[in-house]
Structure formats: structure tokens, C-alpha cells
Amino acid sequence: MKTIIVYYSLEGSTRKVAERLSEELNADLLELVPVKPIKNNGSKFMAGGGQVMFKKCPKLREYNFNVADYDRVILGTPIWAGCFTPAIRTFLKENELQYKVSAVFTLSGSGKSEGCLKKLKKFCPSILNDANLLDTNNPKNAELNERRIKNFISRVAY
Ligand SMILES: Cc1cc2nc3c(=O)[nH]c(=O)nc-3n(C[C@H](O)[C@H](O)[C@H](O)COP(=O)(O)O)c2cc1C
């Protein structure tokens, strides 16, 4: 079973989880990086939220990915304005993933992931497993995240 984890991260939380999962699941890793990144400062909510609202598909830095090389794709995304991130939208539009996306993990401040999952499943109806994680930059979330990550791994490791 050849797996790739495809993710976007602005502030590092999603990257941290993606790297951990890549090791534990022996999966390849692909980070999506927009050509014009959102700046990680006070303007990020307006800039990032605006892209989400207008369903923007920002141009990504060139990446190496051939869907035929993989049996499944796991997506990782922060939740922005109740949705998955614009870089993930671009990736989904650029690739004929069909039924290869089998799982997703989301990172958020609030832990509310239902709306985001619903929107993502419209693109990827094959999603069977998900992990709803909280910002890893807040140490208070460590215990809950650890439980949820372990549970996720137990469901997707095969
Ligand atoms: C533009 C923007 C919009 C966000 N919108 C939400 C949101 O709607 N709900 C939520 O719970 N957290 C929201 N957050 C918080 C992030 O989802 C959270 O901090 C996440 O852990 C960031 O992941 P990252 O470190 O991989 O970038 C938002 C953050 C940004 C920058």
C-alpha cells in the first residue's frame, strides 16, 4: 500500500502532524507551497479568509506528484473560515484524484471540523477516516491531540 500525505501549513501545526504521520505510516510527504504565500502576521485572517470566501485557487510552487504512483492519498489542512485551505483547493483541481483520497486530518483553533469535512467530501467522496485535531502550537492541546492521532493511526494503518 503506497501512501502519500499531502498537506498545507501556514503556522506549522499541520506540518508537525504530517511529518509524524509520514513516519508512522511509512508514507511519502508533499507540502503544498503557494507561489505567493499568505504572510504569517496580523493580515493573515483577512488575506486567508478572503481567499477561502472567494474559493481562490492560488498558484502553487511546482511539485512532483503522479496519482498513479499511489494507492491512497491522505490530506492535511488547517481549517480556515470553516473550510479547507486554498492551497488544498488548487491541488484538488489540478489532480484527478478520483477515489484515492481516503483520509483527512484537520487542524483548527476551535476543534469544529464538521463544516470543513462536509465541503471536502464534495470533492473527495472516498474519505472514510478523519482526525479532528487542535492547534499544536498550544501545549494545552497536546494530550487530546495525542489520543486522536493514535486513534487515527489505528484506523488508517494497514
Ligand atoms: C486565515 C485563518 C482562518 C482561520 N479560521 C479558523 C476557523 O474558521 N476555525 C478555527 O477553528 N480555526 C481557524 N483558524 C485557526 C487555524 O485553523 C489553526 O490555528 C491551525 O492550527 C493552523 O494550522 P497551521 O499551523 O498548520 O497553519 C484560522 C487561521 C487562519 C490563519
The ligand as an SDF file (V2000), in Angstrom:
LIG
                    3D

 31 33  0  0  0  0  0  0  0  0999 V2000
   -6.9020   32.6910    7.8370 C   0  0  0  0  0  0  0  0  0  0  0  0
   -7.2110   31.8270    9.0350 C   0  0  0  0  0  0  0  0  0  0  0  0
   -8.5110   31.4390    9.2600 C   0  0  0  0  0  0  0  0  0  0  0  0
   -8.8080   30.5780   10.3400 C   0  0  0  0  0  0  0  0  0  0  0  0
  -10.0960   30.1700   10.5040 N   0  0  0  0  0  0  0  0  0  0  0  0
  -10.3870   29.2980   11.5050 C   0  0  0  0  0  0  0  0  0  0  0  0
  -11.7180   28.8120   11.6630 C   0  0  0  0  0  0  0  0  0  0  0  0
  -12.6380   29.1380   10.9130 O   0  0  0  0  0  0  0  0  0  0  0  0
  -11.9660   27.9600   12.6930 N   0  0  0  0  0  0  0  0  0  0  0  0
  -10.9780   27.5530   13.5650 C   0  0  0  0  0  0  0  0  0  0  0  0
  -11.2680   26.7760   14.4750 O   0  0  0  0  0  0  0  0  0  0  0  0
   -9.6870   27.9850   13.4260 N   0  0  0  0  0  0  0  0  0  0  0  0
   -9.3720   28.8390   12.4160 C   0  0  0  0  0  0  0  0  0  0  0  0
   -8.0820   29.2750   12.2520 N   0  0  0  0  0  0  0  0  0  0  0  0
   -7.0270   28.7300   13.1320 C   0  0  0  0  0  0  0  0  0  0  0  0
   -6.2270   27.6200   12.4370 C   0  0  0  0  0  0  0  0  0  0  0  0
   -7.0770   26.6340   11.8600 O   0  0  0  0  0  0  0  0  0  0  0  0
   -5.3210   26.8930   13.4490 C   0  0  0  0  0  0  0  0  0  0  0  0
   -4.5060   27.8380   14.0830 O   0  0  0  0  0  0  0  0  0  0  0  0
   -4.4810   25.8070   12.8110 C   0  0  0  0  0  0  0  0  0  0  0  0
   -3.8930   25.0190   13.8320 O   0  0  0  0  0  0  0  0  0  0  0  0
   -3.3610   26.3760   11.9410 C   0  0  0  0  0  0  0  0  0  0  0  0
   -2.6760   25.3220   11.2920 O   0  0  0  0  0  0  0  0  0  0  0  0
   -1.1750   25.5580   10.7500 P   0  0  0  0  0  0  0  0  0  0  0  0
   -0.3290   25.8420   11.9710 O   0  0  0  0  0  0  0  0  0  0  0  0
   -0.7830   24.2730   10.0960 O   0  0  0  0  0  0  0  0  0  0  0  0
   -1.2020   26.7020    9.7970 O   0  0  0  0  0  0  0  0  0  0  0  0
   -7.7720   30.1420   11.2080 C   0  0  0  0  0  0  0  0  0  0  0  0
   -6.4550   30.5810   10.9850 C   0  0  0  0  0  0  0  0  0  0  0  0
   -6.1750   31.4100    9.9180 C   0  0  0  0  0  0  0  0  0  0  0  0
   -4.7500   31.8510    9.6600 C   0  0  0  0  0  0  0  0  0  0  0  0
  1  2  1  0
  2  3  1  0
  2 30  2  0
  3  4  2  0
  4  5  1  0
  4 28  1  0
  5  6  2  0
  6  7  1  0
  6 13  1  0
  7  8  2  0
  7  9  1  0
  9 10  1  0
 10 11  2  0
 10 12  1  0
 12 13  2  0
 13 14  1  0
 14 15  1  0
 14 28  1  0
 15 16  1  0
 16 17  1  0
 16 18  1  0
 18 19  1  0
 18 20  1  0
 20 21  1  0
 20 22  1  0
 22 23  1  0
 23 24  1  0
 24 25  2  0
 24 26  1  0
 24 27  1  0
 28 29  2  0
 29 30  1  0
 30 31  1  0
M  END
$$$$
